[in-house]
Amino acid sequence: MENFKDFLTDELTDMRISARENKDFRTSDLIRNELDSRGSFAIDSKDGQVVYHLGKGYTRESVLANIRDIDLKFRR
């Protein structure tokens, strides 16, 4: 499956978790790219995946470069 456009963002994040658990990194990367195009960025950490729903004005590079500031701004 390579067309993820018809899935909701929440569905994609769950599908990406499953793909990573099954070591299907190709699918995981494709899903990550689709999420990026929607402005939702799945960032992997030692504790699992964290998804930032920031909007289309952001890029993966800007999110990674500013991750600490983003975490502080959106931490509850």
HELIX and SHEET records of a PDB file:
HELIX    1   1 THR A    9  GLU A   21  1                                  13    
HELIX    2   2 PHE A   25  ARG A   38  1                                  14    
HELIX    3   3 ARG A   60  ALA A   65  1                                   6    
HELIX    4   4 ILE A   67  PHE A   74  1                                   8    
SHEET    1   A 2 SER A  40  SER A  45  0                                        
SHEET    2   A 2 GLY A  48  HIS A  53 -1                                        
END                                                                             
